[in-house]
Amino acid sequence: MILRHGKRMFSDNMRHRVGGERILSLFLDGNRHIAMSKSGQIEQQKILRVFKLINLLQGNIGKPVHRLAELLETDERTIYRYFKLLEALGFEVVKEFSKYKIKQRPGQDSTLSYSTFSPEESNWLKSLIESQGKANLLRDAVLQKLQLRSEVKQGTEQLFKAHLGRLVDQIGQGISEKKQIWLKDYYSLSSETVSDRLVEPVGFSSDYENIHAFELESKSMKVFKVERIGEVVPAMEAWKHETKHELPGEAIFGFTGKNRFSVKLKLSKRAYQLMLEEHPNALPFMFIKNRNQYYFQGEIPQLPGLARFILGLPGEIKVEEGEELKAYLKEQLAKGMF
């Protein structure tokens, strides 16, 4: 499914910011406020730079040290020091083909990520340790590490999601206002290069991981992965090539295409439920009449996918409209060998 509107707002952005502020306080030894002195501002910049580094390392594609140094406006020696800091906090920074990345992205097998515990495991360990009687230095040190690792991990996940959410919001604004945007520091996997791309954003994929946009330099429609975008900057220019904007056809029953075959099916209750589970994109074309009559009515781009579904449920689906589909089903049945 392609989403044109682009107005998906992240209501939990405030929580993301709160999570980031909590991590800042952890780095500054608890609840101590940063003084607005010159030294305090320098310390704050270092911390913010570490968070930006975490975001840069979160994607599936790594980045070379020299590029990280350029993006963070520092030197390579500092980047290596930051790597050691991240490893001390439980992150696993790995090198693949001269590029560095955090081994596992947030949200993938979270109970094993970054050598930390899941929230449930942390709470259980905390209760177990606290039951050991009076406080001692070892007990308190373990509890502090449990809290620190858990909150750093959760907070950085929130920062990463907030970063991607901000990009989606900015791209969505470009779509709704029909304005060109710059995709700054976009990393191309095919050419192994980082460059700025001037595009006219047209729509999102259904999972918001990709955008479909018309690239002005190549004068063609392309797909860009959101997590490979460093920054989105409005270009202030209105769309100039709207007639060339094309989105891929929406897949239904596993197929896309420009053909349109009109069909109407009467389904058994079981067939209706299976269609919902196996082909959720068909939902807009499904309806119920008189509480117990189930139908699919709409246009499909190709016949094989729907035909396979019908043939897999003999006696449970009646084709009420769609001469092309009826002919295709008869053809397939004639090929059968028993």
C-alpha positions in Angstrom: 0.0 0.0 0.0 1.3 3.5 -0.9 0.4 6.4 1.4 0.2 9.8 -0.3 -1.0 11.9 2.5 2.2 11.7 4.6 0.5 13.1 7.7 1.4 10.4 10.1 2.2 12.3 13.3 4.1 10.7 16.2 2.1 11.5 19.3 4.9 10.0 21.5 7.5 12.5 20.4 7.3 14.2 23.8 8.0 10.9 25.5 11.0 10.5 23.2 12.3 13.9 24.3 11.8 13.0 27.9 13.7 9.7 27.4 16.6 11.7 25.9 16.6 14.1 28.8 16.7 11.2 31.2 19.8 9.8 29.5 21.5 13.2 29.6 21.0 13.2 33.4 22.4 9.7 33.7 25.6 10.8 31.9 25.8 13.7 34.3 25.8 11.6 37.4 22.1 11.6 38.3 20.1 14.7 38.9 22.8 17.3 38.8 21.8 20.2 36.5 24.2 21.5 33.7 25.5 24.9 34.6 25.2 27.4 31.9 28.9 28.0 32.0 31.3 27.5 29.1 32.5 24.2 30.5 29.0 23.0 31.0 28.0 23.8 27.4 31.1 21.9 26.1 30.1 18.9 28.2 26.6 19.1 26.9 27.8 19.2 23.3 29.9 16.1 23.9 26.9 14.2 25.2 24.7 15.3 22.3 27.4 14.2 19.9 27.3 10.7 21.4 23.6 10.5 20.9 23.9 11.6 17.3 26.6 8.9 16.8 24.2 6.3 18.2 21.6 7.3 15.6 24.2 7.2 12.8 25.1 3.6 13.9 21.6 2.3 14.2 20.9 1.5 10.6 21.6 -1.8 8.8 24.3 -0.1 6.7 27.4 1.0 8.6 29.5 4.1 8.0 33.3 4.5 7.8 35.1 6.3 10.6 36.1 9.3 8.5 32.5 9.9 7.4 31.3 9.7 11.0 34.0 12.2 12.0 32.8 14.6 9.2 29.1 14.3 10.2 29.9 14.9 13.9 32.4 17.7 13.1 35.2 16.0 15.1 38.3 13.8 14.5 38.7 10.1 14.0 40.4 9.6 17.3 37.4 11.0 19.1 35.1 8.6 17.2 37.1 5.6 18.5 36.9 7.0 22.0 33.1 7.2 21.6 33.1 3.6 20.4 34.7 2.5 23.7 32.1 4.5 25.6 29.2 2.8 23.8 30.7 -0.6 24.4 31.0 0.2 28.1 27.3 1.0 28.1 26.5 -2.4 26.6 26.3 -1.6 22.8 28.2 -3.9 20.4 29.9 -1.8 17.8 31.1 -4.0 14.9 33.1 -3.4 11.8 32.0 -4.8 8.4 33.7 -3.9 5.1 35.5 -0.9 6.7 32.2 0.4 8.1 31.0 0.5 11.7 27.5 0.0 13.0 25.7 -1.2 16.1 25.2 -4.9 15.7 21.5 -5.0 16.4 18.8 -2.4 15.8 16.3 -1.5 18.5 13.2 -3.6 18.3 14.9 -6.8 17.0 15.0 -9.4 19.7 15.1 -6.8 22.4 15.6 -9.3 25.2 19.1 -9.9 23.8 20.1 -6.5 22.5 23.2 -4.7 23.7 23.9 -7.4 26.3 21.3 -6.0 28.6 18.2 -7.4 30.2 14.6 -7.0 29.1 12.4 -4.8 31.4 10.8 -8.0 32.9 14.3 -9.5 33.6 15.6 -6.3 35.1 12.6 -6.0 37.4 12.9 -9.6 38.6 16.6 -9.2 39.3 16.0 -6.0 41.1 13.4 -7.5 43.4 15.7 -10.5 44.0 18.6 -8.3 44.9 16.5 -6.0 47.1 15.3 -9.0 49.1 18.8 -9.7 50.3 18.5 -7.5 53.4 20.4 -4.3 54.2 22.2 -2.3 51.6 25.8 -2.9 50.9 28.2 -1.5 48.3 28.0 -4.5 45.9 24.2 -4.7 46.1 23.8 -0.9 45.4 26.4 -1.1 42.5 24.5 -3.9 40.8 21.2 -2.1 41.2 22.6 1.1 39.8 24.0 -0.7 36.7 20.7 -2.5 36.1 18.9 0.9 36.1 21.5 2.6 34.0 21.7 0.0 31.3 17.9 -0.4 31.1 17.2 3.3 30.9 20.1 4.0 28.4 18.8 1.2 26.2 15.2 2.3 26.3 16.1 6.0 25.9 18.3 5.4 22.8 15.6 3.3 21.2 13.2 6.3 21.8 15.8 8.7 20.3 16.2 6.5 17.2 12.5 6.3 16.7 12.1 10.0 17.3 14.8 10.7 14.7 13.1 8.6 12.0 9.7 10.1 13.1 11.0 13.6 12.5 12.2 12.7 9.1 8.8 11.1 8.2 7.0 14.3 9.4 9.2 16.5 7.3 8.8 14.4 4.2 5.1 14.2 4.8 5.0 18.0 4.9 6.7 18.2 1.6 4.1 15.8 0.1 1.1 17.6 1.5 2.5 21.1 0.4 3.8 19.7 -2.9 7.3 21.1 -2.2 10.7 19.9 -3.2 13.0 18.7 -0.4 16.7 17.8 0.0 17.6 14.4 1.3 20.9 15.3 2.9 23.7 12.8 3.3 21.7 10.0 1.7 23.7 6.7 1.7 23.3 4.7 -1.5 23.9 1.0 -1.1 24.4 0.3 -4.8 27.0 3.0 -5.4 28.5 3.0 -1.9 28.3 6.8 -1.8 26.9 9.6 0.4 25.3 12.5 -1.4 22.5 15.1 -1.3 19.5 14.4 -3.4 16.9 17.0 -4.5 13.6 15.2 -4.9 9.8 15.8 -5.2 8.4 13.4 -2.5 5.3 11.6 -3.8 4.3 8.9 -1.2 5.3 6.5 1.5 5.4 2.7 1.6 2.8 1.2 3.9 5.4 0.6 6.7 6.8 4.2 6.3 10.3 2.6 5.7 10.6 3.9 2.2 9.5 7.0 0.2 8.7 7.2 -3.5 10.1 10.4 -5.0 10.9 12.0 -8.3 14.7 12.8 -8.4 15.5 15.9 -10.4 19.0 14.9 -11.3 18.1 11.6 -12.9 14.6 12.8 -13.9 13.1 9.5 -12.8 11.0 8.0 -9.9 13.1 6.3 -7.3 12.7 4.6 -3.9 14.6 6.0 -0.9 15.0 4.2 2.4 14.2 6.6 5.3 16.8 5.3 7.7 19.6 6.1 5.2 18.7 9.8 5.1 20.9 12.0 7.3 18.6 15.0 7.3 15.6 16.4 5.4 15.8 20.1 4.4 12.9 21.9 2.6 13.9 23.4 -0.8 11.1 25.9 -0.8 10.5 25.2 -4.5 7.1 23.8 -5.6 6.8 20.6 -7.6 7.6 21.1 -11.2 7.3 17.5 -12.6 4.0 16.3 -11.2 3.0 14.8 -14.5 6.0 12.4 -14.2 5.0 11.3 -10.7 4.1 7.6 -10.8 3.5 5.2 -7.9 3.8 1.4 -8.2 0.5 -0.4 -8.4 -0.9 -1.6 -5.1 -0.4 -5.3 -4.5 -3.5 -7.3 -3.9 -3.6 -11.1 -3.8 0.2 -10.9 -4.3 0.2 -9.2 -7.7 0.5 -5.6 -9.1 -0.1 -4.2 -12.5 -2.1 -1.7 -14.6 -4.8 -4.1 -15.7 -8.2 -4.0 -14.0 -10.4 -7.0 -13.8 -13.8 -6.3 -12.1 -15.0 -9.2 -10.0 -17.7 -9.9 -7.4 -17.5 -13.0 -5.2 -19.9 -14.4 -2.7 -17.9 -16.1 0.1 -18.6 -18.5 2.9 -17.9 -17.3 6.4 -14.7 -19.4 6.5 -13.6 -18.0 3.1 -14.3 -14.5 4.3 -12.2 -14.9 7.4 -9.3 -16.6 5.5 -9.3 -13.7 3.0 -9.0 -11.2 5.8 -6.1 -13.1 7.4 -4.2 -14.0 4.2 -4.9 -10.9 2.1 -5.5 -7.9 4.4 -5.1 -5.5 1.5 -8.5 -6.9 0.2 -10.3 -5.4 3.2 -11.5 -2.2 1.5 -13.4 -4.4 -1.1 -15.0 -6.8 1.4 -18.4 -6.3 3.0 -21.2 -8.2 4.8 -24.9 -8.0 3.9 -27.8 -9.1 6.2 -25.3 -10.2 8.9 -24.5 -13.5 7.2 -23.8 -12.9 3.5 -20.1 -12.2 2.8 -18.8 -10.6 -0.4 -15.7 -9.3 -2.2 -16.3 -6.8 -4.9 -13.6 -4.7 -6.6 -10.9 -4.6 -9.3 -7.8 -6.7 -9.3 -4.6 -6.2 -11.5 -4.1 -9.9 -12.3 -6.1 -13.1 -12.1 -3.7 -15.9 -10.8 -3.5 -14.8 -7.2 -7.2 -14.6 -6.6 -7.8 -17.8 -8.7 -5.4 -19.8 -6.5 -7.3 -18.6 -3.4 -10.7 -19.7 -4.9 -9.4 -23.1 -6.1 -8.0 -23.7 -2.6 -11.5 -23.5 -1.1 -13.7 -25.6 -3.4 -17.4 -25.0 -2.9 -17.0 -22.0 -0.7 -16.7 -19.1 -3.2 -19.1 -18.3 -6.0 -18.0 -15.9 -8.8 -21.1 -13.7 -9.3 -19.4 -11.2 -11.7 -16.2 -11.4 -13.7 -16.2 -13.2 -17.0 -12.4 -13.1 -17.3 -12.0 -14.7 -13.9 -14.5 -17.4 -14.7 -12.7 -18.3 -18.0 -9.4 -18.4 -16.2 -10.7 -20.7 -13.5 -12.1 -23.1 -16.1 -8.8 -23.1 -17.9 -6.9 -23.9 -14.7 -9.4 -26.7 -13.8 -9.0 -28.2 -17.3 -5.2 -28.5 -16.7 -5.7 -30.5 -13.6 -4.5 -34.1 -13.5 -6.1 -36.6 -11.1 
